[in-house]
């Protein structure tokens, strides 16, 4: 991989750390995660050593780029399956490799049953600022269908411990689980609002064919929630969260105040730069790549690059241990690619996109989207394209029309 030379002005830079361990594999999960017994030949200790080794590699690759990390996000998997000392060591590795910008957002995902008051206090003392709990539901039978391991009561304890430690709190929900009714979903919303988190994410369940739940669906063991009910669930979430003082800033995310929006995820949607550490982690360096990072791709100049690591922890650790790059594949991106991706990602944000971010020949499509109630006509008159509530439910259709 060529060295990266930063351009002026610098873009925001973040670090994602993928921790691939979970206590159990949930039936709906299609992420690169491994339960005990699934990672023979790779341990949590070897993972930490390898992740720190990748950071050392990144320091060489990004020589000349002096941007400090403005966000760090530990995802998974369940990062808090690692001992707090291991997470702290990884954060110290980020600090050594890139530095941390003043006021950096340092987040970790966690399951409610994977933390304690002591572990959260230790993370907060080491510089973590935010924790995102995988709550998913407050209803027992829904959690059972999702094969989540925590009791609903654990969520309140975990949130209280996090707040006592001074951490900002996000709660993640899933709607549209087989067997989940609108009443079940409203009960989960009631529970979330009562806990007063700083941030809420709500995602529609997508049953991937290769998952255990995908097999259950094919056998007829479960029945998917119909799309109209899922739409009702989304509208209920938006209405009830708004009434409780939360504002949407991305199709699936709400925050109590703008400063509590997840800055790391906003960087993804705004096509900022990040380095992904760990098995299967993706990285992206955009137009800040200097001349040494450019090449011709099918007649067009590459101005950015995306790459991703080998997925299995054992293969990842072996490559790092041998002094090799863990990269499995890379994808060069042209200015045209970036323009299309910017529309696809930023249209999901409440801020919308400037009209001139869309090709001039899309005037008819924009008019049709306004007529269908997908784009806000008044906002469009001011020169921006912004999804309506109906548009958020049909965001994919808007993307297809605008790109």
DRENVEX-287319 format. One record per residue (C-alpha): chain; x, y, z; residue in three letters. Coordinates in steps of 0.05 Angstrom, whole numbers. Example, Ala and Ser with C-alpha at 12.3 -4.5 7.8 and 13.67 -1.06 7.14 Angstrom:
<sites>
site chain:A | east:246 | north:-90 | up:156 | resn:ALA
site chain:A | east:273 | north:-21 | up:143 | resn:SER
</sites>
This chain:
<sites>
site chain:A | east:0 | north:0 | up:0 | resn:UNK
site chain:A | east:28 | north:68 | up:-19 | resn:UNK
site chain:A | east:42 | north:121 | up:34 | resn:UNK
site chain:A | east:-14 | north:171 | up:42 | resn:UNK
site chain:A | east:1 | north:245 | up:37 | resn:UNK
site chain:A | east:-53 | north:289 | up:66 | resn:UNK
site chain:A | east:-83 | north:345 | up:26 | resn:UNK
site chain:A | east:-106 | north:413 | up:49 | resn:UNK
site chain:A | east:-154 | north:425 | up:81 | resn:UNK
site chain:A | east:-151 | north:360 | up:121 | resn:UNK
site chain:A | east:-213 | north:317 | up:127 | resn:UNK
site chain:A | east:-237 | north:287 | up:192 | resn:UNK
site chain:A | east:-204 | north:220 | up:209 | resn:UNK
site chain:A | east:-233 | north:165 | up:252 | resn:UNK
site chain:A | east:-213 | north:95 | up:275 | resn:UNK
site chain:A | east:-259 | north:35 | up:276 | resn:UNK
site chain:A | east:-237 | north:-26 | up:317 | resn:UNK
site chain:A | east:-273 | north:-90 | up:303 | resn:UNK
site chain:A | east:-276 | north:-139 | up:361 | resn:UNK
site chain:A | east:-303 | north:-204 | up:332 | resn:UNK
site chain:A | east:-323 | north:-240 | up:396 | resn:UNK
site chain:A | east:-392 | north:-255 | up:423 | resn:UNK
site chain:A | east:-418 | north:-299 | up:479 | resn:UNK
site chain:A | east:-467 | north:-331 | up:430 | resn:UNK
site chain:A | east:-484 | north:-321 | up:357 | resn:UNK
site chain:A | east:-554 | north:-292 | up:351 | resn:UNK
site chain:A | east:-597 | north:-325 | up:299 | resn:UNK
site chain:A | east:-606 | north:-262 | up:257 | resn:UNK
site chain:A | east:-533 | north:-239 | up:259 | resn:UNK
site chain:A | east:-495 | north:-235 | up:193 | resn:UNK
site chain:A | east:-435 | north:-197 | up:221 | resn:UNK
site chain:A | east:-364 | north:-222 | up:224 | resn:UNK
site chain:A | east:-369 | north:-249 | up:296 | resn:UNK
site chain:A | east:-349 | north:-313 | up:330 | resn:UNK
site chain:A | east:-376 | north:-349 | up:392 | resn:UNK
site chain:A | east:-332 | north:-392 | up:437 | resn:UNK
site chain:A | east:-309 | north:-453 | up:399 | resn:UNK
site chain:A | east:-314 | north:-420 | up:331 | resn:UNK
site chain:A | east:-245 | north:-387 | up:332 | resn:UNK
site chain:A | east:-199 | north:-447 | up:343 | resn:UNK
site chain:A | east:-127 | north:-424 | up:339 | resn:UNK
site chain:A | east:-143 | north:-351 | up:356 | resn:UNK
site chain:A | east:-151 | north:-322 | up:426 | resn:UNK
site chain:A | east:-172 | north:-255 | up:453 | resn:UNK
site chain:A | east:-100 | north:-243 | up:473 | resn:UNK
site chain:A | east:-74 | north:-257 | up:403 | resn:UNK
site chain:A | east:-128 | north:-212 | up:375 | resn:UNK
site chain:A | east:-105 | north:-153 | up:417 | resn:UNK
site chain:A | east:-33 | north:-165 | up:397 | resn:UNK
site chain:A | east:-52 | north:-169 | up:324 | resn:UNK
site chain:A | east:-95 | north:-106 | up:327 | resn:UNK
site chain:A | east:-38 | north:-67 | up:357 | resn:UNK
site chain:A | east:6 | north:-95 | up:302 | resn:UNK
site chain:A | east:-41 | north:-68 | up:249 | resn:UNK
site chain:A | east:-37 | north:0 | up:282 | resn:UNK
site chain:A | east:38 | north:-3 | up:275 | resn:UNK
site chain:A | east:29 | north:-19 | up:201 | resn:UNK
site chain:A | east:-20 | north:40 | up:194 | resn:UNK
site chain:A | east:32 | north:86 | up:224 | resn:UNK
site chain:A | east:79 | north:68 | up:167 | resn:UNK
site chain:A | east:26 | north:72 | up:112 | resn:UNK
site chain:A | east:0 | north:140 | up:136 | resn:UNK
site chain:A | east:68 | north:171 | up:146 | resn:UNK
site chain:A | east:62 | north:245 | up:130 | resn:UNK
site chain:A | east:-11 | north:248 | up:149 | resn:UNK
site chain:A | east:-12 | north:280 | up:218 | resn:UNK
site chain:A | east:-87 | north:280 | up:230 | resn:UNK
site chain:A | east:-107 | north:258 | up:300 | resn:UNK
site chain:A | east:-168 | north:213 | up:308 | resn:UNK
site chain:A | east:-230 | north:254 | up:321 | resn:UNK
site chain:A | east:-272 | north:191 | up:334 | resn:UNK
site chain:A | east:-256 | north:120 | up:356 | resn:UNK
site chain:A | east:-310 | north:67 | up:353 | resn:UNK
site chain:A | east:-304 | north:-3 | up:382 | resn:UNK
site chain:A | east:-355 | north:-48 | up:347 | resn:UNK
site chain:A | east:-367 | north:-121 | up:337 | resn:UNK
site chain:A | east:-384 | north:-171 | up:359 | resn:UNK
site chain:A | east:-385 | north:-150 | up:431 | resn:UNK
site chain:A | east:-324 | north:-108 | up:448 | resn:UNK
site chain:A | east:-339 | north:-113 | up:522 | resn:UNK
site chain:A | east:-326 | north:-188 | up:518 | resn:UNK
site chain:A | east:-254 | north:-164 | up:525 | resn:UNK
site chain:A | east:-228 | north:-144 | up:593 | resn:UNK
site chain:A | east:-229 | north:-69 | up:604 | resn:UNK
site chain:A | east:-153 | north:-70 | up:607 | resn:UNK
site chain:A | east:-151 | north:-98 | up:536 | resn:UNK
site chain:A | east:-199 | north:-44 | up:509 | resn:UNK
site chain:A | east:-157 | north:9 | up:544 | resn:UNK
site chain:A | east:-93 | north:-19 | up:514 | resn:UNK
site chain:A | east:-125 | north:-15 | up:445 | resn:UNK
site chain:A | east:-146 | north:57 | up:457 | resn:UNK
site chain:A | east:-75 | north:73 | up:480 | resn:UNK
site chain:A | east:-51 | north:42 | up:415 | resn:UNK
site chain:A | east:-95 | north:91 | up:376 | resn:UNK
site chain:A | east:-66 | north:148 | up:417 | resn:UNK
site chain:A | east:5 | north:125 | up:402 | resn:UNK
site chain:A | east:-9 | north:114 | up:328 | resn:UNK
site chain:A | east:-50 | north:175 | up:310 | resn:UNK
site chain:A | east:-63 | north:216 | up:372 | resn:UNK
site chain:A | east:-131 | north:237 | up:395 | resn:UNK
site chain:A | east:-161 | north:303 | up:376 | resn:UNK
site chain:A | east:-186 | north:348 | up:432 | resn:UNK
site chain:A | east:-257 | north:327 | up:451 | resn:UNK
site chain:A | east:-251 | north:262 | up:412 | resn:UNK
site chain:A | east:-312 | north:216 | up:415 | resn:UNK
site chain:A | east:-292 | north:147 | up:441 | resn:UNK
site chain:A | east:-350 | north:97 | up:435 | resn:UNK
site chain:A | east:-358 | north:23 | up:449 | resn:UNK
site chain:A | east:-415 | north:-23 | up:434 | resn:UNK
site chain:A | east:-436 | north:-69 | up:491 | resn:UNK
site chain:A | east:-489 | north:-120 | up:510 | resn:UNK
site chain:A | east:-525 | north:-104 | up:575 | resn:UNK
site chain:A | east:-500 | north:-168 | up:607 | resn:UNK
site chain:A | east:-428 | north:-157 | up:586 | resn:UNK
site chain:A | east:-413 | north:-98 | up:632 | resn:UNK
site chain:A | east:-411 | north:-80 | up:706 | resn:UNK
site chain:A | east:-409 | north:-15 | up:744 | resn:UNK
site chain:A | east:-334 | north:-26 | up:753 | resn:UNK
site chain:A | east:-319 | north:-42 | up:680 | resn:UNK
site chain:A | east:-356 | north:20 | up:655 | resn:UNK
site chain:A | east:-323 | north:64 | up:707 | resn:UNK
site chain:A | east:-255 | north:38 | up:684 | resn:UNK
site chain:A | east:-270 | north:53 | up:611 | resn:UNK
site chain:A | east:-294 | north:123 | up:628 | resn:UNK
site chain:A | east:-232 | north:137 | up:669 | resn:UNK
site chain:A | east:-188 | north:116 | up:610 | resn:UNK
site chain:A | east:-222 | north:165 | up:563 | resn:UNK
site chain:A | east:-283 | north:129 | up:534 | resn:UNK
site chain:A | east:-340 | north:178 | up:526 | resn:UNK
site chain:A | east:-398 | north:138 | up:500 | resn:UNK
site chain:A | east:-429 | north:68 | up:504 | resn:UNK
site chain:A | east:-481 | north:38 | up:456 | resn:UNK
site chain:A | east:-521 | north:-18 | up:487 | resn:UNK
site chain:A | east:-553 | north:-72 | up:443 | resn:UNK
site chain:A | east:-621 | north:-71 | up:476 | resn:UNK
site chain:A | east:-660 | north:-93 | up:414 | resn:UNK
site chain:A | east:-726 | north:-102 | up:452 | resn:UNK
site chain:A | east:-757 | north:-98 | up:521 | resn:UNK
site chain:A | east:-804 | north:-157 | up:508 | resn:UNK
site chain:A | east:-782 | north:-226 | up:530 | resn:UNK
site chain:A | east:-810 | north:-267 | up:472 | resn:UNK
site chain:A | east:-779 | north:-219 | up:421 | resn:UNK
site chain:A | east:-711 | north:-225 | up:454 | resn:UNK
site chain:A | east:-719 | north:-301 | up:454 | resn:UNK
site chain:A | east:-734 | north:-301 | up:379 | resn:UNK
site chain:A | east:-672 | north:-259 | up:368 | resn:UNK
site chain:A | east:-633 | north:-305 | up:414 | resn:UNK
site chain:A | east:-608 | north:-247 | up:456 | resn:UNK
site chain:A | east:-578 | north:-269 | up:522 | resn:UNK
site chain:A | east:-598 | north:-211 | up:568 | resn:UNK
site chain:A | east:-660 | north:-202 | up:610 | resn:UNK
site chain:A | east:-698 | north:-137 | up:597 | resn:UNK
site chain:A | east:-683 | north:-116 | up:669 | resn:UNK
site chain:A | east:-609 | north:-117 | up:655 | resn:UNK
site chain:A | east:-615 | north:-57 | up:608 | resn:UNK
site chain:A | east:-637 | north:-9 | up:663 | resn:UNK
site chain:A | east:-579 | north:-31 | up:708 | resn:UNK
site chain:A | east:-529 | north:-22 | up:652 | resn:UNK
site chain:A | east:-556 | north:47 | up:633 | resn:UNK
site chain:A | east:-553 | north:69 | up:706 | resn:UNK
site chain:A | east:-481 | north:45 | up:713 | resn:UNK
site chain:A | east:-460 | north:81 | up:649 | resn:UNK
site chain:A | east:-492 | north:146 | up:671 | resn:UNK
site chain:A | east:-459 | north:141 | up:739 | resn:UNK
site chain:A | east:-392 | north:133 | up:703 | resn:UNK
site chain:A | east:-406 | north:196 | up:662 | resn:UNK
site chain:A | east:-414 | north:161 | up:595 | resn:UNK
site chain:A | east:-463 | north:183 | up:542 | resn:UNK
site chain:A | east:-513 | north:127 | up:529 | resn:UNK
site chain:A | east:-544 | north:101 | up:465 | resn:UNK
site chain:A | east:-595 | north:46 | up:460 | resn:UNK
site chain:A | east:-601 | north:3 | up:398 | resn:UNK
site chain:A | east:-668 | north:-27 | up:378 | resn:UNK
site chain:A | east:-691 | north:-75 | up:324 | resn:UNK
site chain:A | east:-762 | north:-75 | up:298 | resn:UNK
site chain:A | east:-798 | north:-125 | up:255 | resn:UNK
site chain:A | east:-776 | north:-189 | up:291 | resn:UNK
site chain:A | east:-819 | north:-249 | up:272 | resn:UNK
site chain:A | east:-876 | north:-253 | up:322 | resn:UNK
site chain:A | east:-868 | north:-180 | up:345 | resn:UNK
site chain:A | east:-933 | north:-141 | up:347 | resn:UNK
site chain:A | east:-942 | north:-66 | up:344 | resn:UNK
site chain:A | east:-960 | north:-69 | up:418 | resn:UNK
site chain:A | east:-894 | north:-105 | up:432 | resn:UNK
site chain:A | east:-857 | north:-51 | up:395 | resn:UNK
site chain:A | east:-893 | north:5 | up:433 | resn:UNK
site chain:A | east:-874 | north:-30 | up:498 | resn:UNK
site chain:A | east:-801 | north:-27 | up:477 | resn:UNK
site chain:A | east:-807 | north:46 | up:460 | resn:UNK
site chain:A | east:-839 | north:59 | up:528 | resn:UNK
site chain:A | east:-780 | north:25 | up:562 | resn:UNK
site chain:A | east:-729 | north:64 | up:521 | resn:UNK
site chain:A | east:-760 | north:131 | up:534 | resn:UNK
site chain:A | east:-766 | north:116 | up:609 | resn:UNK
site chain:A | east:-690 | north:104 | up:611 | resn:UNK
site chain:A | east:-675 | north:172 | up:581 | resn:UNK
site chain:A | east:-615 | north:154 | up:538 | resn:UNK
site chain:A | east:-578 | north:208 | up:500 | resn:UNK
site chain:A | east:-587 | north:172 | up:434 | resn:UNK
site chain:A | east:-631 | north:119 | up:403 | resn:UNK
site chain:A | east:-621 | north:76 | up:341 | resn:UNK
site chain:A | east:-677 | north:34 | up:311 | resn:UNK
site chain:A | east:-665 | north:-13 | up:253 | resn:UNK
site chain:A | east:-713 | north:-56 | up:214 | resn:UNK
site chain:A | east:-695 | north:-129 | up:219 | resn:UNK
site chain:A | east:-667 | north:-157 | up:153 | resn:UNK
site chain:A | east:-666 | north:-233 | up:153 | resn:UNK
site chain:A | east:-604 | north:-252 | up:113 | resn:UNK
site chain:A | east:-608 | north:-320 | up:76 | resn:UNK
site chain:A | east:-543 | north:-347 | up:106 | resn:UNK
site chain:A | east:-564 | north:-337 | up:178 | resn:UNK
site chain:A | east:-597 | north:-386 | up:225 | resn:UNK
site chain:A | east:-661 | north:-344 | up:222 | resn:UNK
site chain:A | east:-657 | north:-346 | up:146 | resn:UNK
site chain:A | east:-659 | north:-422 | up:150 | resn:UNK
site chain:A | east:-718 | north:-418 | up:199 | resn:UNK
site chain:A | east:-754 | north:-373 | up:149 | resn:UNK
site chain:A | east:-743 | north:-422 | up:92 | resn:UNK
site chain:A | east:-770 | north:-479 | up:134 | resn:UNK
site chain:A | east:-831 | north:-439 | up:154 | resn:UNK
site chain:A | east:-811 | north:-440 | up:228 | resn:UNK
site chain:A | east:-818 | north:-364 | up:231 | resn:UNK
site chain:A | east:-861 | north:-314 | up:193 | resn:UNK
site chain:A | east:-833 | north:-246 | up:174 | resn:UNK
site chain:A | east:-868 | north:-183 | up:196 | resn:UNK
site chain:A | east:-902 | north:-152 | up:136 | resn:UNK
site chain:A | east:-874 | north:-87 | up:107 | resn:UNK
site chain:A | east:-936 | north:-46 | up:125 | resn:UNK
site chain:A | east:-929 | north:-65 | up:198 | resn:UNK
site chain:A | east:-855 | north:-49 | up:196 | resn:UNK
site chain:A | east:-873 | north:19 | up:168 | resn:UNK
site chain:A | east:-923 | north:30 | up:224 | resn:UNK
site chain:A | east:-868 | north:11 | up:274 | resn:UNK
site chain:A | east:-820 | north:62 | up:244 | resn:UNK
site chain:A | east:-873 | north:117 | up:245 | resn:UNK
site chain:A | east:-890 | north:100 | up:317 | resn:UNK
site chain:A | east:-816 | north:105 | up:336 | resn:UNK
site chain:A | east:-808 | north:173 | up:302 | resn:UNK
site chain:A | east:-872 | north:202 | up:333 | resn:UNK
site chain:A | east:-859 | north:177 | up:403 | resn:UNK
site chain:A | east:-786 | north:195 | up:404 | resn:UNK
site chain:A | east:-800 | north:264 | up:377 | resn:UNK
site chain:A | east:-853 | north:274 | up:431 | resn:UNK
site chain:A | east:-801 | north:253 | up:483 | resn:UNK
site chain:A | east:-752 | north:306 | up:459 | resn:UNK
site chain:A | east:-710 | north:268 | up:408 | resn:UNK
site chain:A | east:-697 | north:291 | up:337 | resn:UNK
site chain:A | east:-679 | north:247 | up:278 | resn:UNK
site chain:A | east:-613 | north:263 | up:245 | resn:UNK
site chain:A | east:-607 | north:200 | up:202 | resn:UNK
site chain:A | east:-661 | north:153 | up:178 | resn:UNK
site chain:A | east:-650 | north:104 | up:236 | resn:UNK
site chain:A | east:-621 | north:149 | up:289 | resn:UNK
site chain:A | east:-647 | north:200 | up:339 | resn:UNK
site chain:A | east:-611 | north:245 | up:389 | resn:UNK
site chain:A | east:-635 | north:289 | up:446 | resn:UNK
site chain:A | east:-590 | north:346 | up:424 | resn:UNK
site chain:A | east:-546 | north:353 | up:362 | resn:UNK
site chain:A | east:-482 | north:344 | up:402 | resn:UNK
site chain:A | east:-506 | north:274 | up:422 | resn:UNK
site chain:A | east:-510 | north:249 | up:351 | resn:UNK
site chain:A | east:-459 | north:194 | up:339 | resn:UNK
site chain:A | east:-401 | north:233 | up:307 | resn:UNK
site chain:A | east:-366 | north:170 | up:284 | resn:UNK
site chain:A | east:-426 | north:146 | up:244 | resn:UNK
site chain:A | east:-437 | north:216 | up:217 | resn:UNK
site chain:A | east:-367 | north:212 | up:190 | resn:UNK
site chain:A | east:-387 | north:150 | up:150 | resn:UNK
site chain:A | east:-449 | north:183 | up:121 | resn:UNK
site chain:A | east:-409 | north:246 | up:104 | resn:UNK
site chain:A | east:-355 | north:204 | up:70 | resn:UNK
site chain:A | east:-299 | north:224 | up:117 | resn:UNK
site chain:A | east:-237 | north:181 | up:127 | resn:UNK
site chain:A | east:-226 | north:122 | up:173 | resn:UNK
site chain:A | east:-180 | north:64 | up:185 | resn:UNK
site chain:A | east:-213 | north:-1 | up:205 | resn:UNK
site chain:A | east:-173 | north:-45 | up:252 | resn:UNK
site chain:A | east:-188 | north:-120 | up:261 | resn:UNK
site chain:A | east:-213 | north:-181 | up:223 | resn:UNK
site chain:A | east:-260 | north:-161 | up:166 | resn:UNK
site chain:A | east:-255 | north:-87 | up:183 | resn:UNK
site chain:A | east:-264 | north:-38 | up:125 | resn:UNK
site chain:A | east:-223 | north:25 | up:115 | resn:UNK
site chain:A | east:-232 | north:86 | up:71 | resn:UNK
site chain:A | east:-186 | north:143 | up:52 | resn:UNK
site chain:A | east:-219 | north:194 | up:8 | resn:UNK
site chain:A | east:-198 | north:256 | up:-32 | resn:UNK
site chain:A | east:-146 | north:274 | up:21 | resn:UNK
site chain:A | east:-101 | north:223 | up:-13 | resn:UNK
site chain:A | east:-44 | north:260 | up:-45 | resn:UNK
site chain:A | east:-9 | north:249 | up:-111 | resn:UNK
site chain:A | east:25 | north:186 | up:-87 | resn:UNK
site chain:A | east:-42 | north:154 | up:-75 | resn:UNK
site chain:A | east:-71 | north:168 | up:-144 | resn:UNK
site chain:A | east:-73 | north:122 | up:-204 | resn:UNK
site chain:A | east:-113 | north:114 | up:-267 | resn:UNK
site chain:A | east:-172 | north:66 | up:-265 | resn:UNK
site chain:A | east:-207 | north:50 | up:-330 | resn:UNK
site chain:A | east:-189 | north:117 | up:-358 | resn:UNK
site chain:A | east:-209 | north:155 | up:-295 | resn:UNK
site chain:A | east:-164 | north:181 | up:-241 | resn:UNK
site chain:A | east:-171 | north:145 | up:-174 | resn:UNK
site chain:A | east:-179 | north:196 | up:-119 | resn:UNK
site chain:A | east:-198 | north:150 | up:-61 | resn:UNK
site chain:A | east:-191 | north:79 | up:-39 | resn:UNK
site chain:A | east:-231 | north:29 | up:3 | resn:UNK
site chain:A | east:-202 | north:-36 | up:29 | resn:UNK
site chain:A | east:-220 | north:-91 | up:77 | resn:UNK
site chain:A | east:-184 | north:-143 | up:118 | resn:UNK
site chain:A | east:-187 | north:-219 | up:118 | resn:UNK
site chain:A | east:-246 | north:-240 | up:160 | resn:UNK
site chain:A | east:-222 | north:-298 | up:204 | resn:UNK
site chain:A | east:-185 | north:-278 | up:268 | resn:UNK
site chain:A | east:-135 | north:-334 | up:258 | resn:UNK
site chain:A | east:-117 | north:-312 | up:187 | resn:UNK
site chain:A | east:-115 | north:-240 | up:209 | resn:UNK
site chain:A | east:-67 | north:-254 | up:267 | resn:UNK
site chain:A | east:-24 | north:-298 | up:222 | resn:UNK
site chain:A | east:-14 | north:-243 | up:171 | resn:UNK
site chain:A | east:3 | north:-191 | up:223 | resn:UNK
site chain:A | east:50 | north:-239 | up:258 | resn:UNK
site chain:A | east:86 | north:-250 | up:192 | resn:UNK
site chain:A | east:94 | north:-176 | up:181 | resn:UNK
site chain:A | east:44 | north:-176 | up:124 | resn:UNK
site chain:A | east:-15 | north:-132 | up:109 | resn:UNK
site chain:A | east:-81 | north:-162 | up:131 | resn:UNK
site chain:A | east:-116 | north:-132 | up:71 | resn:UNK
site chain:A | east:-159 | north:-181 | up:32 | resn:UNK
site chain:A | east:-181 | north:-135 | up:-23 | resn:UNK
site chain:A | east:-182 | north:-62 | up:-43 | resn:UNK
site chain:A | east:-228 | north:-20 | up:-86 | resn:UNK
site chain:A | east:-203 | north:43 | up:-122 | resn:UNK
site chain:A | east:-255 | north:98 | up:-126 | resn:UNK
site chain:A | east:-260 | north:154 | up:-178 | resn:UNK
site chain:A | east:-289 | north:223 | up:-169 | resn:UNK
site chain:A | east:-352 | north:198 | up:-204 | resn:UNK
site chain:A | east:-357 | north:140 | up:-153 | resn:UNK
site chain:A | east:-350 | north:189 | up:-96 | resn:UNK
site chain:A | east:-404 | north:236 | up:-123 | resn:UNK
site chain:A | east:-453 | north:178 | up:-128 | resn:UNK
site chain:A | east:-436 | north:151 | up:-59 | resn:UNK
site chain:A | east:-443 | north:220 | up:-28 | resn:UNK
site chain:A | east:-515 | north:224 | up:-53 | resn:UNK
site chain:A | east:-530 | north:153 | up:-30 | resn:UNK
site chain:A | east:-505 | north:166 | up:40 | resn:UNK
site chain:A | east:-520 | north:239 | up:54 | resn:UNK
site chain:A | east:-592 | north:236 | up:30 | resn:UNK
site chain:A | east:-605 | north:194 | up:92 | resn:UNK
site chain:A | east:-587 | north:253 | up:137 | resn:UNK
site chain:A | east:-636 | north:304 | up:163 | resn:UNK
site chain:A | east:-592 | north:359 | up:134 | resn:UNK
site chain:A | east:-603 | north:330 | up:65 | resn:UNK
site chain:A | east:-559 | north:347 | up:5 | resn:UNK
site chain:A | east:-550 | north:409 | up:-38 | resn:UNK
site chain:A | east:-589 | north:407 | up:-103 | resn:UNK
site chain:A | east:-525 | north:415 | up:-142 | resn:UNK
site chain:A | east:-498 | north:351 | up:-112 | resn:UNK
site chain:A | east:-545 | north:314 | up:-159 | resn:UNK
site chain:A | east:-534 | north:313 | up:-234 | resn:UNK
site chain:A | east:-568 | north:368 | up:-273 | resn:UNK
site chain:A | east:-607 | north:317 | up:-315 | resn:UNK
site chain:A | east:-643 | north:292 | up:-252 | resn:UNK
site chain:A | east:-693 | north:351 | up:-251 | resn:UNK
site chain:A | east:-751 | north:307 | up:-273 | resn:UNK
site chain:A | east:-736 | north:254 | up:-220 | resn:UNK
site chain:A | east:-731 | north:307 | up:-166 | resn:UNK
site chain:A | east:-799 | north:335 | up:-186 | resn:UNK
site chain:A | east:-829 | north:265 | up:-185 | resn:UNK
site chain:A | east:-800 | north:252 | up:-115 | resn:UNK
site chain:A | east:-831 | north:317 | up:-91 | resn:UNK
site chain:A | east:-897 | north:299 | up:-122 | resn:UNK
site chain:A | east:-896 | north:231 | up:-89 | resn:UNK
site chain:A | east:-883 | north:263 | up:-21 | resn:UNK
site chain:A | east:-813 | north:232 | up:-15 | resn:UNK
site chain:A | east:-775 | north:298 | up:-18 | resn:UNK
site chain:A | east:-796 | north:361 | up:19 | resn:UNK
site chain:A | east:-818 | north:411 | up:-34 | resn:UNK
site chain:A | east:-808 | north:473 | up:9 | resn:UNK
site chain:A | east:-737 | north:453 | up:27 | resn:UNK
site chain:A | east:-723 | north:438 | up:-46 | resn:UNK
site chain:A | east:-743 | north:509 | up:-64 | resn:UNK
site chain:A | east:-688 | north:533 | up:-18 | resn:UNK
site chain:A | east:-637 | north:491 | up:-57 | resn:UNK
site chain:A | east:-633 | north:428 | up:-14 | resn:UNK
site chain:A | east:-661 | north:358 | up:-21 | resn:UNK
site chain:A | east:-688 | north:329 | up:44 | resn:UNK
site chain:A | east:-729 | north:266 | up:57 | resn:UNK
site chain:A | east:-798 | north:272 | up:87 | resn:UNK
site chain:A | east:-824 | north:221 | up:137 | resn:UNK
site chain:A | east:-853 | north:182 | up:78 | resn:UNK
site chain:A | east:-786 | north:191 | up:43 | resn:UNK
site chain:A | east:-748 | north:159 | up:101 | resn:UNK
site chain:A | east:-790 | north:97 | up:92 | resn:UNK
site chain:A | east:-774 | north:98 | up:17 | resn:UNK
site chain:A | east:-702 | north:122 | up:21 | resn:UNK
site chain:A | east:-677 | north:67 | up:-25 | resn:UNK
site chain:A | east:-726 | north:91 | up:-79 | resn:UNK
site chain:A | east:-700 | north:162 | up:-71 | resn:UNK
site chain:A | east:-628 | north:138 | up:-79 | resn:UNK
site chain:A | east:-645 | north:100 | up:-142 | resn:UNK
site chain:A | east:-679 | north:161 | up:-172 | resn:UNK
site chain:A | east:-624 | north:210 | up:-154 | resn:UNK
site chain:A | east:-565 | north:168 | up:-176 | resn:UNK
</sites>
